[in-house]
């Protein structure tokens, strides 16, 4: 089925924006705000209309998600729902998070990424990149089998990597019930403290796991040598 023309104003600005991305930019490629505005000189807020595509499964990264981009660039990563087709592209029920909600969520989450534990402004290990925190929508499977969306604080890296993940609450509860008394007591202490202290050995293991194959081989050799 042939795509409608992105220049046809009868399609609406969001639909036209999506069609422009597909036909003129292409998945995986970078475009600039200037190029977008030049393509739609008749639409005052075309950048907002293109952002709206994210509500329909489109992935369009800025420099917050892709540090290789500058402030004027965006990357069209993947197409989502074909919003120009009949019955598609209807308004979603998700409403924007207010500034008050954002502050409350971050406060409850301890002002740290709930996935990796990094704090705002903290440098990612081995880089000069400082972490930025944002609010992510997390799909959560409830005990009754229903799926809902909940808000959680995550850094930019984890928020991008976890977009397709669904938190399985029943599975986690089942694992908790299978813990022994000592393990459950330790878990309760971590929950009460809001953090977990890792032993030196666990820290070494985590860093080893993040290495490339050649570096892992060096560590394996060093471990085998002993004292």
Secondary structure, DSSP 8 states (H G I E B T S, - for coil): -----TT-GGG-HHHHHHHHIIIII-TTEEEEHHHHHHHTTT-TTHHHHHHGGGGGT-EEE-TTT-TTS-TTEEEEEE--S-TTSTT-S---S-----HHHHHHHHHHTTTB-TTT--BTT-B-TTSS-B--EEEEEEEEE-TTS-EEEEEEEEEHHHHHHTTT-EEEHHHHHHHHHTS-HHHHHHHHHHHHHTS----HHHHHHHHHHTS-HHHHHHHHHHHHH--
